Structure formats: C-alpha cells, structure tokens
Amino acid sequence: MQECKESHRVIDNAEIALIAEKVEAQKLKDICQLLEIKENNLQDWLKISDELSPAYRMLYYWAQVQDEQATVQQLTKVFADCGQEDAILALIP
C-alpha cells in the first residue's frame, strides 16, 4: 500500500474495470466529492443500466478529465479517505 501512496504512475484505462469492481457502491458519493466530480454526474450514472457500473463510469470520467494528473497516488489517497482498502489493493503501483 505504501508503494501506491508514493506512485506517480498515471492510471491506465485498461485497469479501471478491475479497480471499479472493488469500489463499494455506498461510498460512490464520498468518492465523487473527493475526486471533485459533480454529484449530478453520479446521479446520471446511477440511472444507466448496462454493463458499465457507476464506479467504472466515475473512474473513467475522472481519468479522462485529469489526464496526466490521474495518478495512483491521487486515487490511493481518495480511497484511503473513504475506507476503500480493497480498491487500493486493486491498484498497480
């Protein structure tokens, strides 16, 4: 976990699905706030029923908006603040 806290590696789109699987649904609102994503985006994602989860949509959106700033370090901090240890373990430092 310490390696993730120090990693400046940019999150790759290919790993988002694996990370999203570990995010607890009841923490989505808190995670969105910490990632500075508007809550209305989350509400829209929650209404969509297809193969992509709201957690996946949230993380993908964040990675696209942040681009080179979407690092393992940033996501680790957010997940730690929200008690998402399983999601942290899904990260690749």
Legacy VTK file of the C-alpha trace (Angstrom):
# vtk DataFile Version 3.0
C-alpha trace
ASCII
DATASET POLYDATA
POINTS 93 float
0.000 0.000 0.000
2.902 2.364 0.712
4.059 1.967 -2.897
0.643 3.184 -4.090
0.822 6.217 -1.787
4.076 7.239 -3.445
3.328 6.249 -7.054
3.082 8.970 -9.674
2.097 6.462 -12.356
-0.898 7.567 -14.397
-3.955 5.300 -14.162
-4.386 3.348 -17.375
-7.857 2.988 -18.889
-7.344 -0.771 -19.125
-7.138 -1.144 -15.342
-10.218 0.920 -14.469
-12.633 -2.025 -14.686
-10.638 -4.059 -12.155
-10.426 -1.125 -9.761
-14.127 -0.277 -10.141
-15.121 -3.814 -9.155
-13.615 -3.197 -5.701
-15.367 0.115 -5.021
-18.272 -0.150 -2.587
-21.476 1.333 -4.016
-22.384 3.099 -0.774
-19.113 5.073 -0.970
-19.625 6.423 -4.505
-20.955 9.788 -3.331
-17.995 10.341 -0.993
-15.509 9.288 -3.665
-17.118 11.612 -6.218
-16.807 14.533 -3.810
-13.133 13.824 -3.163
-12.452 13.440 -6.892
-14.256 16.763 -7.428
-16.904 15.229 -9.658
-20.334 16.848 -9.588
-22.988 14.806 -7.827
-25.391 15.189 -10.751
-22.915 13.187 -12.862
-23.100 10.365 -10.319
-26.890 10.533 -10.308
-26.908 10.197 -14.100
-24.523 7.226 -13.965
-26.688 5.511 -11.350
-29.685 5.686 -13.725
-27.893 3.911 -16.569
-28.379 0.163 -16.567
-25.881 -1.547 -18.827
-22.656 -3.487 -18.423
-20.666 -0.467 -17.171
-21.017 0.197 -13.445
-21.382 3.685 -11.960
-17.982 3.170 -10.293
-16.422 2.402 -13.674
-18.040 5.469 -15.269
-16.871 7.661 -12.378
-13.262 6.449 -12.522
-13.141 6.586 -16.319
-14.527 10.139 -16.309
-12.023 11.196 -13.651
-9.104 9.653 -15.556
-10.149 11.419 -18.768
-10.607 14.816 -17.118
-7.426 14.596 -15.046
-5.375 13.094 -17.882
-1.735 13.039 -16.717
-2.780 14.077 -13.194
-4.856 10.904 -12.698
-2.231 9.075 -10.684
-2.186 6.028 -8.452
-1.130 8.346 -5.635
-4.238 10.544 -6.007
-6.605 7.594 -6.186
-4.932 5.894 -3.222
-5.483 8.983 -1.072
-9.155 9.212 -2.041
-9.751 5.503 -1.459
-7.943 5.641 1.903
-10.070 8.610 2.987
-13.195 6.602 2.101
-12.109 3.316 3.683
-11.761 1.517 0.357
-8.820 -0.765 1.147
-9.892 -3.419 -1.383
-9.889 -0.783 -4.105
-6.394 0.305 -3.066
-5.214 -3.300 -3.307
-6.532 -3.403 -6.890
-4.199 -0.544 -7.847
-0.891 -1.283 -9.534
1.864 0.978 -8.148
LINES 1 94
93 0 1 2 3 4 5 6 7 8 9 10 11 12 13 14 15 16 17 18 19 20 21 22 23 24 25 26 27 28 29 30 31 32 33 34 35 36 37 38 39 40 41 42 43 44 45 46 47 48 49 50 51 52 53 54 55 56 57 58 59 60 61 62 63 64 65 66 67 68 69 70 71 72 73 74 75 76 77 78 79 80 81 82 83 84 85 86 87 88 89 90 91 92
